[in-house]
Amino acid sequence: QVQLVQSGGGEVQPGGSLRLSCKASGFTFSSKGMKWYRQVPGKEREFVATISAHEDFVRVADSVKGRFSISRDNLQSTVYLQMNSLKPEATATYYCGVWGDDENWGQGTQVTVSS
């Protein structure tokens, strides 16, 4: 079955950087697009970034464009979210997922941006 195990995250001051990782198993990682979403309590899960299977298509939400980037390592079955110049409004729980699959998600990683 699909398993997505996240790591990274934590607390950082405004302007800082964090990298999230999501290691996948249970499916052919190199043939699937991957995505990152985030959620704050009381709000719907929000799209952050997506990357196609062979990295020929990448899209990042306008709210984080130029500061966040998504990448992947198909040999390691891992997708990454690099977050730079973090702002307090980036505080959320971040989830990785498989593009086109709304049932399987990583366990969630808390990111807190605070001074």
TAVENCOR-V280627 format. One record per helix or strand of 2 or more residues. SS is the DSSP state (helix for helix, strand for strand). FROM is the first residue (numbers start at 1). TO is the last residue. Records with the same first field share a line. If there is no record, write none. Layout:
# TAVENCOR-V280627
SS->FROM-TO  FROM-TO
This chain:
# TAVENCOR-V280627
strand->3-8  10-12  18-25  34-39  46-51  58-60  68-73  78-83  92-98  109-113
helix->29-31  62-64  88-90
